[in-house]
Amino acid sequence: MLASYISGEIDLITVLGPTASGKTKYAVRLARQIAAMLPSEYTGVEIISADSRQIFRGMDIGTGKDLCEYGDIPYHLIDILPAGAHYNVFEFKRDFISAWNDIRSRRAIPILCGGTGLYINAVTAGYDFSGSHPLSATREDVPASTDGPRSTFFIGTLVSREVRNARIDARLDARLQEGMVEEIKGLLDSGVPAENLIAYGLEYKFVTQYVLGELDYDRMRLQLATAIHQFAKRQMTWFRGMERSGVRIHWVEV
């Protein structure tokens, strides 16, 4: 993989996977392994997040940022907007390309890591928002003048459904104990509209409804766990769809 990057055969490494599959830890470990093998002309390895909610500041526990996991590995596209702001895939592609170009200009190697399939596809499958090419054209269909990676090496973090759901449940309980309710109360108190938090979905939807008195604690916890299980299943469906479209994902068990 490193040899393929240095030779120019690939220009991006992507680590993807459903929630609770260990993709961030894997990406950081991979970054350190690659950094240890780099030729002297390279300066390091940096991670670009492809998580649609970790973009927002103050949404830490609910999105599972776990920034301490990165250690000395630089990261990008985390905490770039205030909570309550709106953000879309067009803006993500723009911000990704800026980060990707910056990393490469400093002779570092970029790793894209996340579980937001639409964001990943937008930057690796040639999504074109100008209207001059098909939205989901393959990279071969997109002219060389289109800025962004043209050949991606995909790694997927794989766990069984049973293990994944058990991890989701354990992680949810831990986050509730760590202060997720208090985090969301703080966001509401700071002026973030409740409807904006609910629109972010999952933790921010159900816990906001609990804070507003629309759900009791037990119903909130049960409905939220079920929603995260379903979300992880949809993520895997998306990634399998990428494979059916011709993308090769190298799955690893973590």
C-alpha positions, 0 to 999 in steps of 0.5 A: 500500500505504501509502495503504491502511494509512493509510486503514484498508483494510489493517491488516497487511503480510506478507512471506512466502516460502520459505527462501533467497528473500531475504524478510528483506532485502526486508522490511527494505528495504520497511520503510525505504521506507515509513518514508521516506514516513510522515506526521508522525503515524506513528513508524516501521515495525517487523517481527514475525518469523514464523519458528518457530525464530528465537524461541529464543535461542542458535539463531542460525547454524542459523536464519539470524537475521542480526540485523545485516540489521535495522539500525535497524528494530525487530524482535519475536518473535526470541530470546524463549525459551531453546533447548530450550523448547517453543512452538506456534502458539497461543502464537505467535498470542498473542505476535503479537497482543501485539506487533501491538497494541503497535506500532499503539498507538505509531503505527508500522506492523507488517510480519509477515515469515517463512516459517512458513506455519502461523504466518502463517495463524494470525494472518491467516486468523482461526484461532480456538483457543477452539472457538467458530469454525472453526479456519481461518475467513476473516476475514469469518467472525470477529467484530470482537471477535476481536483481531488483523489483519482485512485483510492485504496479502501480498507473496511473495518469489519465486525459481526452484527452481534459484536457490533450491536453489543459494542453500540449498547455498551458505548451508548451506556458509557456515553450517557454516564459520561455526560451526554445528556448534560452536553446536549442540555448545554448546547440548548442553553447556549442557544442552539435550536432544538430542531437543529439538534434533532435534525442531526439525528441519533444521539442528538435527536433522542436525547434532545427529546428526552431533555424536552420531556417528550420521552422518558429516560428508558424509552429514550435509551431503548429507541436510541439504541435501536436507531443506532443498530439500524444506522450501522446496518444502513452503513454496511448496506451502503458499503456493500453497494460500493462493492457492487458498483466495482469498488474493492474494499479490503476488509479487516477484522478488528 
